[in-house]
Amino acid sequence: MKRTETDGGETEAQMAVEVTADVEITRLDWAKQFIDEAILAPVRIIWSDWRARVGTLIILLYLFMGTAATLLVETPHSNQGPAMLMPFQDLTHPLGTDGLGQDMLGLIVHATPNMLRMILAGGVFTVAMATVIGLFSGYKGGFFDRVMMTITDITMTIPGLPLIIVLAAILEPENPYLIGIVLTINAWAGLARALRSQVLTLRDEEYVEASRAMGIPTRTIVYEDILPNLMPYIMVNFVAAARGVIFGSVALYFLGILPFSNLNWGVTMNLAYETGGALYALQSAHWLFIPMGAVVLLSFGLILFSQGMDRVFNPRVRARHAKFTGGEDSEPPAGVSSTRTTSDKTQP
């Protein structure tokens, strides 16, 4: 390309592209744009994907059951109604009753809050441990990486179920948050190693090296440049940990390893099997299959929700669903004006 001097001493190459911007934005406009991009755009994405939409509705149903429904549905107790009442025979007990005359709907609803607490504790513990160890170990490397990966490998070699059974027998936990952590005590190790392998690739990307060259702190680089790329994978593993808590808690309550002091779907299934003969008598089958259906439905909702999260964390998809930043026809917020002019390419 020929470079010629202009009267002002600038070259044609320097004048080839001229970009000017005049931006004036108020705090209210900034807040509107933030809410649109951080809250409304993800909601639009979730609602546009049937999997995420169905999964979200199922999760909201269980959140309702674990909060407001506990105030609307009576706490189950013995002789609450006729024993072994079949479902849909009495509007007072729409899901029937068990062998003790307890309302099955009440058993399902009042077992939900503790289940949600266990899921929250177990999922957050798994993801937090794995994310911190995996990200910083992969990014920093060296001695810190060797120590963390040694601990991770040792944790991965310990059989999970025997360890959980031993801890449950020793601690006899009744607090649902503690139960959730016990059930995922070594579930974080595999995720931590997987995240580390991803970080080893991402830390050599140009934008990460540019941040490092500008002297940006390690914590900021890890959480702003690297973590967003791994959020879909982390979200899927959060759901996997949540499902592990659901199945683990129900199984341990069913086997009698965890104390029966808390309402749980596993306790209901245990009583249906041990005292109701639910596997052999059709009259008491609902006593076993209704809590089993609650477990399956919640797990199904979590799976569908996690499948839709990949689009939510995709910045391009999120930008298309944002009112202020999505698409060519989107209008900037009030108070924001911008001009962009590009001159024709210089001839060689």
Secondary structure by P-SEA (a helix, b strand, c coil): cbbbbcccccccccccbbbbbbbbbcaaaaaaaaaaaccaaaaaaaaacaaaaaaaaaaaaaaaaacaaaaacccccccccccccccccccccccccccccccaaaaaaaaaaaaaaaaaaaaaaaaaaaaaaaaaaaaaccaaaaaaaaaaaaaaacccaaaaaaaaaaaccccaaaaaaaaacccaaaaaaaaaaaaaaaaacaaaaaaaaacccaaaaaaccccccaaaaaaaaaaaaaaaaaaaaaaaaaacccccccccaaaaaaaaaaccccccccccccccaaaaaaaaaaaaaaaaaaaaccccccaaaaaaaccccccccccccccbbbbbbbcccccc
